[in-house]
Amino acid sequence: MGLFDLFKKGNKGEEVKKEFDGKVIAPISGNLMPLSEVPDEVFAQKMIGDGIAIEPTASGVMVAPASGRIEKIFDTNHAFSIVTPAGIEIFVHLGMDTVKLEGKGFERIAEEGAVVKAGDPIVEVDLKKLRAKYNMSTMLVVTNANTQ
């Protein structure tokens, strides 16, 4: 089963299709790469879940990868999670060790608990500033694929 097969069908079958159309968009513009190529073993070994990585190509805004409710935005604004109406949890994490920045270079646009549509802005990112010291690979991971 591939990562995105989860969005097409699952234990809930047609019910999932009705609640979640299976469309996931990139949370930031960039080049796709396998999660296994990320220089962080937690993500590369898929300990949090399966997904993809994106090497951002421009500063800008991280957006909701799918419609749903913002479950969590980290205090440092470097990561967030969205839960779709079907209960699929999507975790987005920008950069390696960016938690150490304590929020510098990230500006929160949306708030926890907000209901968003795919493409709605969540966090603004100053990649030019951050890229000088950090690997800015962005991970998009489905955290509960084995429970659906």
Secondary structure as a PSIPRED ss2 file (coil, helix, strand):
# PSIPRED VFORMAT (PSIPRED V4.0)

   1 M C   1.000  0.000  0.000
   2 G C   1.000  0.000  0.000
   3 L C   1.000  0.000  0.000
   4 F C   1.000  0.000  0.000
   5 D H   0.000  1.000  0.000
   6 L H   0.000  1.000  0.000
   7 F H   0.000  1.000  0.000
   8 K H   0.000  1.000  0.000
   9 K C   1.000  0.000  0.000
  10 G C   1.000  0.000  0.000
  11 N C   1.000  0.000  0.000
  12 K C   1.000  0.000  0.000
  13 G C   1.000  0.000  0.000
  14 E H   0.000  1.000  0.000
  15 E H   0.000  1.000  0.000
  16 V H   0.000  1.000  0.000
  17 K H   0.000  1.000  0.000
  18 K H   0.000  1.000  0.000
  19 E H   0.000  1.000  0.000
  20 F C   1.000  0.000  0.000
  21 D C   1.000  0.000  0.000
  22 G C   1.000  0.000  0.000
  23 K C   1.000  0.000  0.000
  24 V C   1.000  0.000  0.000
  25 I C   1.000  0.000  0.000
  26 A C   1.000  0.000  0.000
  27 P C   1.000  0.000  0.000
  28 I C   1.000  0.000  0.000
  29 S C   1.000  0.000  0.000
  30 G E   0.000  0.000  1.000
  31 N E   0.000  0.000  1.000
  32 L E   0.000  0.000  1.000
  33 M E   0.000  0.000  1.000
  34 P E   0.000  0.000  1.000
  35 L H   0.000  1.000  0.000
  36 S H   0.000  1.000  0.000
  37 E H   0.000  1.000  0.000
  38 V C   1.000  0.000  0.000
  39 P C   1.000  0.000  0.000
  40 D C   1.000  0.000  0.000
  41 E H   0.000  1.000  0.000
  42 V H   0.000  1.000  0.000
  43 F H   0.000  1.000  0.000
  44 A H   0.000  1.000  0.000
  45 Q C   1.000  0.000  0.000
  46 K C   1.000  0.000  0.000
  47 M C   1.000  0.000  0.000
  48 I C   1.000  0.000  0.000
  49 G C   1.000  0.000  0.000
  50 D E   0.000  0.000  1.000
  51 G E   0.000  0.000  1.000
  52 I E   0.000  0.000  1.000
  53 A E   0.000  0.000  1.000
  54 I E   0.000  0.000  1.000
  55 E E   0.000  0.000  1.000
  56 P E   0.000  0.000  1.000
  57 T C   1.000  0.000  0.000
  58 A C   1.000  0.000  0.000
  59 S C   1.000  0.000  0.000
  60 G E   0.000  0.000  1.000
  61 V E   0.000  0.000  1.000
  62 M E   0.000  0.000  1.000
  63 V E   0.000  0.000  1.000
  64 A C   1.000  0.000  0.000
  65 P C   1.000  0.000  0.000
  66 A C   1.000  0.000  0.000
  67 S C   1.000  0.000  0.000
  68 G E   0.000  0.000  1.000
  69 R E   0.000  0.000  1.000
  70 I E   0.000  0.000  1.000
  71 E E   0.000  0.000  1.000
  72 K E   0.000  0.000  1.000
  73 I E   0.000  0.000  1.000
  74 F C   1.000  0.000  0.000
  75 D C   1.000  0.000  0.000
  76 T C   1.000  0.000  0.000
  77 N C   1.000  0.000  0.000
  78 H C   1.000  0.000  0.000
  79 A E   0.000  0.000  1.000
  80 F E   0.000  0.000  1.000
  81 S E   0.000  0.000  1.000
  82 I E   0.000  0.000  1.000
  83 V E   0.000  0.000  1.000
  84 T C   1.000  0.000  0.000
  85 P C   1.000  0.000  0.000
  86 A C   1.000  0.000  0.000
  87 G C   1.000  0.000  0.000
  88 I C   1.000  0.000  0.000
  89 E E   0.000  0.000  1.000
  90 I E   0.000  0.000  1.000
  91 F E   0.000  0.000  1.000
  92 V E   0.000  0.000  1.000
  93 H E   0.000  0.000  1.000
  94 L E   0.000  0.000  1.000
  95 G C   1.000  0.000  0.000
  96 M C   1.000  0.000  0.000
  97 D C   1.000  0.000  0.000
  98 T H   0.000  1.000  0.000
  99 V H   0.000  1.000  0.000
 100 K H   0.000  1.000  0.000
 101 L H   0.000  1.000  0.000
 102 E C   1.000  0.000  0.000
 103 G C   1.000  0.000  0.000
 104 K C   1.000  0.000  0.000
 105 G C   1.000  0.000  0.000
 106 F E   0.000  0.000  1.000
 107 E E   0.000  0.000  1.000
 108 R E   0.000  0.000  1.000
 109 I C   1.000  0.000  0.000
 110 A C   1.000  0.000  0.000
 111 E C   1.000  0.000  0.000
 112 E C   1.000  0.000  0.000
 113 G C   1.000  0.000  0.000
 114 A C   1.000  0.000  0.000
 115 V E   0.000  0.000  1.000
 116 V E   0.000  0.000  1.000
 117 K C   1.000  0.000  0.000
 118 A C   1.000  0.000  0.000
 119 G C   1.000  0.000  0.000
 120 D C   1.000  0.000  0.000
 121 P E   0.000  0.000  1.000
 122 I E   0.000  0.000  1.000
 123 V E   0.000  0.000  1.000
 124 E E   0.000  0.000  1.000
 125 V E   0.000  0.000  1.000
 126 D C   1.000  0.000  0.000
 127 L H   0.000  1.000  0.000
 128 K H   0.000  1.000  0.000
 129 K H   0.000  1.000  0.000
 130 L H   0.000  1.000  0.000
 131 R H   0.000  1.000  0.000
 132 A C   1.000  0.000  0.000
 133 K C   1.000  0.000  0.000
 134 Y C   1.000  0.000  0.000
 135 N C   1.000  0.000  0.000
 136 M C   1.000  0.000  0.000
 137 S C   1.000  0.000  0.000
 138 T E   0.000  0.000  1.000
 139 M E   0.000  0.000  1.000
 140 L E   0.000  0.000  1.000
 141 V E   0.000  0.000  1.000
 142 V E   0.000  0.000  1.000
 143 T C   1.000  0.000  0.000
 144 N C   1.000  0.000  0.000
 145 A H   0.000  1.000  0.000
 146 N H   0.000  1.000  0.000
 147 T H   0.000  1.000  0.000
 148 Q C   1.000  0.000  0.000
